[in-house]
Amino acid sequence: MRVGTATARAVNGLTTRWAAAAPGDTVFSAAGVWPLLAFLADGADGRARGELADALGLPADEAAGVARELLGGMAGMRGLHTAVGVWTRRTLELREAWAAALPAGTRGVLTGDAATDRAALDAWAADRTGGLVERMPVGLDEDPELVLAGALAMRTRWLAPFDELPLETAYEPWAAVERLGLRRSGVQLDRIALADTPDGFVTALKVLGDNALDVHLLLGEERMTPGQVLAAGVGILDGLHRVVPGGRLPYGEPGPGLSVAKVRSGTPRPPRLDVTTAAYDVTASHDLLELHRLFGLTTATDPRRGHFPRISAFPLAVGSARQATVAKFGALGFEAAAVTAFGMSVAGPPPERRHVTTRIGAAFDRPFGFLALHRHSRLVLAAGWVTDPLPFPEYPWEDDE
């Protein structure tokens, strides 16, 4: 199963809109949120259903089917692992049609014992991300009746690794502490390109993984915002901007971070591309409700009534929505993971025919952007902005006898 062009553009569109609101030094995954929003839209009614459909970029009636296709397509991508989980209180019954639309093997139970539930949810998050995210981003003190979660983890090794060395940079915040730089040279000039966007010029470098999971590094003009640079990167994927490939760049300094010159050589040699960048390890935690309009969650969070009658007869509203994300870029490869969790709480008075006897709560060279994506579908799996790269490590040096 493949991820269709329309689906990839819908997910990437959410990436672009999120990037415009994201702070610096961050990482986030719209691909980790989008399927969950789709399942919520499938179970919603009224205004909440319409707002979720607008956030998804497709009709709510199609949402669950497209989400299943997206998850199936991502499951076929080497180096990428995805999972969806649903946990409910024993007193909450799910609508059969909605539950049947979820991937197989997703069901779990919330026992009401905070320690037991926390251990189970955290174990799921760690297992589904290979230990990259160790804690489910949901608060059990919010007393959820239902938890809908998704996990995404990707790992790739570079086809051409980098060499590690101290980063040489004139950017003062980075120059104050010696940073771990990465350098490599090659003859494939098409790995670099310069894009002319409405917000300014952006230099884009493709770093290819051995399993078709790649990372595109994006350096914009210094006046550009992180959102503008990341949006430009998505626009390049969609063919929206004029792009000059490395082999056709003019001599001089044609764009951000670029230098093109003629160099003398004693023997015939092909053109070369020399790349220097910085290693990074970025983690972030996102409260999606702070951007409730972006994710179509404005009405869905209103606790005065239920908004998801297609999920359960029990009245539910979104009580919490969070994502925990990590991305690591090094000399040999890249790995990233995101765990997203929606906590669904009681909305309004329960139906008179229901009787719930107990409710247990528990109180327990300069900044650049990046897109991690699937090469063939161009589906963006994670995006982020780097303002604080890794320091150069202190190695135990020994004298060479």
C-alpha positions, -999 to 999 in steps of 0.1 A, spaced: 0 0 0 14 34 -10 7 69 4 -12 88 -23 -2 122 -35 -34 138 -22 -29 123 12 8 133 14 -2 169 4 -29 170 31 -4 159 58 23 182 45 -2 210 45 -7 205 83 31 205 86 33 239 69 6 254 90 22 240 122 56 253 112 42 289 109 32 287 146 61 267 159 89 283 181 126 280 173 146 250 184 119 224 181 108 192 164 72 181 156 54 155 136 22 164 117 22 128 104 19 117 140 -11 138 146 -30 136 113 -43 100 115 -56 106 151 -74 137 140 -89 117 112 -103 90 136 -117 118 158 -134 134 128 -149 100 119 -165 99 154 -175 135 157 -207 154 148 -218 190 143 -194 218 144 -166 197 159 -168 174 128 -166 203 104 -136 219 122 -117 186 123 -124 181 86 -110 216 78 -79 208 97 -74 175 78 -81 190 44 -107 164 34 -143 154 42 -149 138 76 -167 109 59 -135 99 41 -112 105 71 -110 71 87 -104 53 54 -77 77 44 -61 74 78 -60 36 75 -44 39 40 -19 64 54 -9 41 83 -7 12 59 15 31 35 38 42 63 40 6 76 55 -4 42 83 22 45 116 6 56 130 21 87 96 36 98 74 21 125 39 34 134 13 23 159 -21 34 171 -35 26 206 -69 31 222 -75 26 260 -109 30 276 -125 27 310 -143 -6 314 -176 14 318 -172 30 284 -185 11 253 -172 20 219 -194 21 188 -187 -10 168 -184 9 135 -159 34 148 -138 7 166 -138 -14 134 -122 15 115 -91 14 138 -61 -7 129 -61 -42 144 -46 -48 178 -52 -13 191 -74 -18 221 -64 -15 258 -81 -9 292 -77 19 317 -80 2 351 -85 34 371 -53 27 391 -30 56 382 3 37 388 -8 7 367 -22 28 339 9 51 338 32 21 336 12 5 308 10 37 288 46 46 292 57 10 283 36 13 251 52 46 241 88 33 248 82 0 230 67 16 199 95 41 196 124 19 204 130 38 236 133 72 220 101 85 238 98 69 272 66 86 285 31 88 271 22 125 269 -11 123 287 -20 134 323 -39 108 342 -49 135 367 -72 147 340 -93 115 345 -96 105 309 -124 80 299 -105 73 267 -70 77 255 -63 77 217 -25 76 210 -2 73 180 35 65 178 59 71 150 96 62 149 121 64 120 157 54 117 180 57 88 218 54 81 234 78 56 245 64 23 275 86 27 285 92 63 300 125 76 333 131 94 332 147 128 352 178 135 348 211 155 324 234 137 338 266 124 312 293 124 309 331 127 275 328 143 283 341 177 258 322 199 273 289 184 309 301 184 309 307 222 309 270 228 327 246 204 301 226 185 302 192 169 305 198 132 299 173 104 316 174 70 316 153 39 325 157 2 310 141 -29 306 145 -67 267 145 -67 260 182 -71 222 176 -73 222 170 -35 222 208 -31 198 233 -46 188 270 -42 151 278 -41 136 312 -48 105 316 -26 82 346 -19 98 350 16 134 348 4 161 324 -9 165 290 8 194 266 4 182 229 5 205 199 11 193 163 6 209 138 30 199 104 17 192 74 40 198 38 30 160 30 34 144 58 14 140 79 46 159 112 40 165 145 58 164 178 40 184 206 57 171 241 50 191 273 54 172 305 47 181 342 47 189 355 82 157 376 82 134 347 75 114 330 103 116 293 111 80 289 98 89 306 65 120 284 60 101 251 68 72 261 46 96 267 18 110 232 23 75 217 19 69 240 -11 100 226 -27 86 191 -23 54 202 -40 71 219 -68 58 254 -59 91 273 -62 118 278 -88 148 257 -79 183 259 -93 202 226 -88 238 226 -77 252 219 -111 236 252 -124 244 275 -96 263 307 -107 298 315 -94 301 336 -62 278 334 -33 244 328 -49 224 319 -18 224 314 20 256 295 30 266 289 -6 299 296 -22 307 285 -58 342 290 -72 366 278 -98 396 259 -83 428 249 -101 439 213 -101 470 195 -114 449 166 -127 414 164 -143 389 161 -115 351 162 -114 332 190 -97 327 184 -59 302 193 -33 317 200 2 291 201 29 295 213 65 267 211 91 261 206 128 250 175 147 219 180 168 197 163 194 164 181 197 135 172 220 101 190 223 68 187 240 37 203 224 3 211 239 -19 209 208 -47 227 225 -26 258 226 -31 257 188 -67 243 189 -78 262 157 -49 248 138 -59 212 147 -96 217 145 -101 212 182 -119 244 192 -154 230 195 -142 195 204 -128 207 237 -161 223 249 -170 202 280 -206 214 281 -217 186 257 -204 155 240 -191 159 204 -183 123 195 -215 102 193 -200 80 167 -173 69 191 -195 62 221 -230 69 235 -211 82 265 -207 120 260 -170 128 253 -149 159 247 -112 163 241 -97 171 275 -60 170 265 -39 167 233 -1 165 235 29 154 215 64 144 227 90 144 200 127 138 195 151 141 166 189 131 165 212 139 135 247 125 136 276 115 115 262 80 106 225 86 105 192 101 118 165 90 141 133 106 152 101 97 171 68 112 182 41 100 205 8 119 203 -20 113 228 -56 126 231 -73 123 264 -111 122 261 -131 132 292 -167 133 303 -187 161 287 -219 173 303 -242 150 323 -240 113 314 -271 97 298 -296 87 325 -295 51 314 -258 50 323 -246 44 358 -210 50 366 -204 43 403 -168 54 405 -145 79 389 -109 76 399 -85 105 393 -48 105 397 -23 133 405 10 119 395 271 277 116 233 293 127 198 281 131 183 259 104 153 238 98 149 202 87 123 179 72 125 142 76 105 125 49 98 94 28 117 99 -5 92 84 -29 59 97 -15 75 129 -2 54 125 29 70 146 57 73 125 89 90 151 111 100 187 109 121 209 132 143 239 138 178 238 153 191 267 174 214 248 199 234 220 182 254 195 202 287 206 218 319 191 206 327 161 229 357 160 251 376 130 239 403 113 261 433 121 239 465 99 239 499 108 226 510 91 194 542 72 204 
